[in-house]
Amino acid sequence: MNEIKEGLARRPEGESQMSLIDRLREFLEMEARSGSMDSGCITPLYVYRMWGGSVAIDEIEAGLKELRKQGLLP
C-alpha cells in the first residue's frame, strides 16, 4: 500500500499534480476495489493516516464533503 500512496504523491516531471479531489476519488476507488472497507467508514482521519499525514486533515475533510455533494460517498 505504501507504493500506491507514494505513487499518488509523486508524479513524473511534466505531468501535472493531481488535485486533492482527484486524489481522494482515486483513493476511494482503490479502497472499493480492495473490498476491505465499507465506503461509509472512510473518515478524514482514516485518509490522513493512510496518506501518512501528507495532507492537512481539514483539507481532506473539505474534499470528502465535496465528494459527498457529488454523490460519490454515502
C-alpha positions in Angstrom: 0.0 0.0 0.0 2.9 2.4 0.6 3.9 2.1 -3.0 0.4 3.2 -4.0 0.5 6.2 -1.6 3.9 7.2 -2.8 2.9 6.9 -6.4 0.0 9.3 -5.8 2.2 11.8 -4.0 5.0 11.9 -6.6 4.2 12.5 -10.3 6.7 12.3 -13.1 8.1 15.6 -14.3 6.0 17.3 -16.9 2.8 15.6 -15.6 0.5 17.9 -13.6 -0.1 17.3 -9.9 -3.4 15.7 -9.1 -6.0 17.9 -7.4 -7.0 16.8 -3.9 -10.4 15.8 -5.2 -8.9 13.7 -7.9 -6.5 12.1 -5.4 -9.4 11.4 -3.0 -11.5 9.9 -5.8 -8.7 7.6 -6.8 -8.1 6.6 -3.2 -11.8 5.8 -2.8 -11.8 3.7 -6.0 -8.8 1.7 -4.7 -10.5 1.1 -1.4 -13.6 0.0 -3.1 -11.7 -2.5 -5.3 -9.9 -3.9 -2.3 -13.2 -4.8 -0.7 -11.7 -4.3 2.7 -13.8 -1.4 3.9 -17.3 0.0 3.6 -17.1 3.5 2.0 -19.2 4.8 4.8 -16.4 4.1 7.2 -13.9 6.3 5.3 -13.3 9.3 7.5 -10.9 12.2 7.2 -8.8 10.7 10.0 -8.6 7.4 8.1 -7.4 9.1 4.9 -5.0 11.3 6.8 -3.4 8.2 8.4 -3.3 6.2 5.2 -1.6 9.1 3.4 0.9 9.4 6.2 -0.1 12.9 7.2 1.0 14.4 3.9 -2.3 16.4 3.6 -3.9 18.5 6.3 -6.9 16.8 7.8 -9.1 19.8 7.3 -8.3 19.8 3.6 -9.2 16.1 3.4 -12.5 16.8 5.3 -13.4 19.5 2.8 -12.6 17.2 -0.1 -14.7 14.4 1.3 -17.6 16.8 1.8 -17.3 17.8 -1.9 -17.3 14.2 -3.0 -20.4 13.6 -0.9 -22.1 16.5 -2.7 -21.2 14.8 -6.0 -22.8 11.6 -4.8 -19.6 9.6 -4.6 -19.9 8.9 -0.9 -22.9 7.9 1.3 
